[in-house]
Amino acid sequence: MEIKEHFIEGENVKSFVKSPNHSGEFEKGLPDTIVIHYTAGPFKPALNTLTNPRIRASAHLIVDRDGSITQLVPFNIEAWHAGKSSYGNRIGMNKYSIGIEIVNSGPLTKSGNVYRSWFGSAFNPSDVIEATHRNETQPRFWHTYTEEQIQTVYELCQLIIDNYGIKTILGHEEIAPLRKQDPGPAFPLDRLRNKLLNEERSTNEAAELPEVGRVSADVLNIRFTPTNDGAKVAMPLKKGAKVKILEESKGWYKVTTEVEGWVFAKYIENI
Ligand SMILES: [Zn+2]
């Protein structure tokens, strides 16, 4: 799969069905967040709802049970998936985020050996897990996601992260906790963001920062803080001194030789 001109392309992509329910383009530097949802029902009614101009809702993508993808809104345009929502000091998450809907029926009620959704469909025990929602204290029954869906959502998120510099992945249940319970405990949301955001970020940073360098200025002050007025740790470093680079901050490197402290990065050449 790949993203071209704000559209997803590839084998798993079933179609583009244009939804009229959207605002204009995201502001500069946005989106920086992905919000995960479930449809609370099968694919067809979800598609109808999310493309119906009278129901002012949409999402960028719907992932069906077989992992196939339908796109409704291009990724550079604000879709209407979050509703009344907030996170940190942000209010109204539509203008910050790409919304992915996954076809799933949500919480189920057990009667005898049958599990039923809110709209009356019956599910086999193999399609059900008992788990406690992050916003609740007691376990309930939930419709499971398929392996194909989870795999597809991983790949989609990875692509969207790479293309748009996404920093955060959230569940609708986290940005509208009093109203919403999707994607719910059947979806491995914590695993997804740990795998795609934390690990990736740490390897990227490690790859960008050189390990060692050599002082290129005649003398180079080494300071306790990464600022021009930071107190000096020791006598200045001499030209040619080899340093180990530990950390970077706004044009400064924290380095160690015999002493440790901050130097102006411009005067450290890579070796
Ligand atoms: Zn939702």
Boltz pocket constraint, residues with backbone or C-beta under 6 A from the ligand:
constraints:
  - pocket:
      binder: B
      contacts: [[A, 36], [A, 37], [A, 38], [A, 81], [A, 172], [A, 180], [A, 182]]
      max_distance: 6.0
